[in-house]
Amino acid sequence: MARFHTDCIERHLRICFEMMGHFIGSHPWWFLITPLVLSASLGSGFYLLKDRMSNDIEEQFTPVDGRAKLERKYIQETFPGNDSIFSRLRLSTNGNYATLIASSDRNILSVESLQDILDLDFKVRSMVVQFDNQSFQYEDACAEVMGSCTSNDILDIIEYKSNNIDTVNLTYPWYYSGFGRFPLYLSLGSVTLFNESSVVESAKAIQLHYYLSEDNKTKTDVWLESFINLVPNMSSMSIQVSFSTSMSMQWEFKKSPASVISLFSITYAIAITFSIISCWRLDNIRTKVWVATCGVLSTGLAVLSGFGALLLLDQPFVMTVASCPFMILGIGLDDMFIMISCWQRTRVLDSVPDRLAYTYKHASVSITITTLTDALALFLGYTSPFGSVRSFCLYAGISICFCYLYSITFLGACMALNGQREAENKHWFTCAKVPEDLPSRSSKAFSVCCVGGRYDRITEMEDTEPMSQMFERFYGPFLTHKWVKACVFVIYACYLAASIYGCFILQEGLDRRNLASDDSYVVNYYNNQRQHFSKYSYNVMVVVKQPISYWDKGELEHLRSCISNFEDFNFVNGTFAWFLSFEEYANATNLRIGSQEAFQTHLTHFLELQSMFRQDINFTADNKIQASRFFIQTLNNTTPKDMMVRLRRTADKCPVQLLVYHPAFIFFDQYTVIKDNTVQTILVAVVVMLVVSLILIPSPLCSMWVAFAICSVIVGVTGFMALWGVNLDSISMINLVMCIGFSVDFSAHICYSFVSSSKSDVNEKATDALARLGYPILQGALSTILGVVVLSMSGSYIFRTFFKIVFLVITFGLLHSLVFIPVFLTLCGGCGKWC
């Protein structure tokens, strides 16, 4: 087979970086000051941070072009609400409300418990709130039905007298009285019935709702805040109270970034400490303390510049972006360790420009590969339908570009200045010139503090670090032993099997309560709701989008067959429709509605008696029915995705044009796109990473191993995150996109070092690659983990998920780069600069 060159681009890049290194080494101050001035200028964008905050949950955590959003728009246009006749059932949004759950370990339908609930209800309704220099109460801001505030069915039934509970036979799930029927499944939770009857024996929870008018959002928000301040102290000996409002999740979500602000200082303190310790040398001249400090500072400048630039460009700042600095810190320190490792392999007696030129020649291509792959993976993630993913990927991608720029310029200048200090044999702290050898009659303490500058007289290089020697003398030969290789294959097979199993049990979807902090009152409310009110699910709206002849039994039969198809599902409990109620009314009063004229005449009278149904019909100007809607009650015995998808599929197959909708479908739409979008993004990213590797790594076969490492790490992370209890949602999707870039980093370093090695034997090439970059890779991995480990203590699901996935990515990336890939590379003896 014909041979061909594959290093033409990489070879020219090395020459360019070599020239750049020499130039920066000759003029370090320009490249030190310019990044500082640039980052200070761009950092002014942080003054706009408050204005750029965009933490609307629906906007950021639901698909931008979700089907339910289009359906909601149609419903709002076709069935505009009636402010004078409020109906919770007919809301196209979640509404504007406050709610509380009073629960008890005993029967809550006791006189004592009900009295406590009535007292609580009275305090809520009589709560005085100040707004715009005026006082108002619930009745001044409530949603109204025929001139009165909406009420709670259970309290209406007992007529706001706790003693009346002894004279009322409650039935569940519906209670029937002379005033109509009441859906008690919305009010009573954990209900026990008498044997083979619908009569309630006991219940353990009562839920109350307080719906507000939506004409003055600012005013009602003030009332909701007062409600939140009032209710926490309302628990008593007989009841425990949990509560929430329509704005609670949004307000709690906005608080989440504050929970990690304190962690930033801890993270950077840990990073600086680790960097200094790992770069510390006992030699007072050769120590890289200042380079390590500047490496941490460089990542800070990258975040300052990247974030500031996008804020100046009016890009929205979503809370998920707050985890970016932790990632940038790890990437920046990884680059720094690679550059320090290459610097230590230069000849000490060479000039500083020559040493930096050698460093750039051997380190910059490797760093360029990882930066390109990281940035491209994130920019590909910007195509996601989720606003939170887009924002994270944009901020992270731009920050990584600045991190690369500052590593090449600012950090390189710092290395040059540190190199000048080394060349003049000056102490790292005092900058005073010190002797290389211990003077006679000097104490050992003097040798520790005031001597330095030793190097290997044979190689004219700095003394090799003990860890690098360990990789070269012990670990490399051990790993390339044939029996160890066999064990590595067995370990990899076990890793792959566990990963694939995890992928099959991966759950989808973001639980909305995870957007609040663990200690939020909202979490307690959702837990109680799930415990006591989980049997019945959503009242799903079904819209008939076309005009049909409801008086024609033949045409109506098509619609009835569709309703029958809905009711065949085990999760559908019943149907509530205006035309069914109209038929019952007509049969009860012996009315004939078989003709268009009779139907329309009697329907008008029926709607006067049942005015609520008027909201379910859209009439044309000539009083014809253009569209209408009815409702199906669902049970909570299937997943939200399954329920929504099956209802939509049934509606699409119906011969009548139907649309199914519930406000929760806005969030459930994530289930329909998250998996396909994640897989598509990952596949495209892997192809792009492969192209980058083929261009910059002078060996097609080794490039294929890099692509293999990406796929292997992604499968591992996906599988093990499922085993760790993390769902596939927009939060974890962000981290999986980031995983693509991270999974390249370490393996690309090893592959590139393997290809660049001058050794001839594949085992020796693997050992040489590990000796050169094994310790820097280990340093980079540890620095990244230390950079995010504090997030494990966060009270926010978002940041804990970030920690879990980054931990898995780095662990598996390290495992591949230091164990799997070196062994696999030894299998392809021709993996050199020719292929």
HUQUI-V692039 format. One record per helix or strand. SS is the DSSP state (H for helix, E for strand). FROM is the first residue (numbers start at 1). TO is the last residue. If there is no record, write none. Layout:
ss: <SS SS>
from: <FROM FROM>
to: <TO TO>
//
This chain:
ss: <E H H E H E H E H E H E E H E E E H H E E E H E E E E H E H H H E H E H E H E E E H E E H H E H E H E H E H H H E E H E H H E H H E H E>
from: <5 8 28 53 57 63 67 85 88 97 111 129 134 138 142 144 148 153 162 171 174 180 184 188 192 199 205 217 240 248 258 289 317 319 347 352 386 387 426 433 435 444 451 461 466 482 508 512 517 521 536 553 572 578 596 611 617 625 640 658 665 700 728 730 762 796 797 834>
to: <5 26 52 53 61 63 78 85 90 103 126 131 136 140 142 145 149 157 167 171 177 183 186 189 193 202 212 231 245 255 279 312 317 343 347 381 386 423 426 433 435 450 451 461 479 504 508 515 517 532 544 567 577 588 609 616 619 635 653 661 696 723 728 756 793 796 825 834>
//
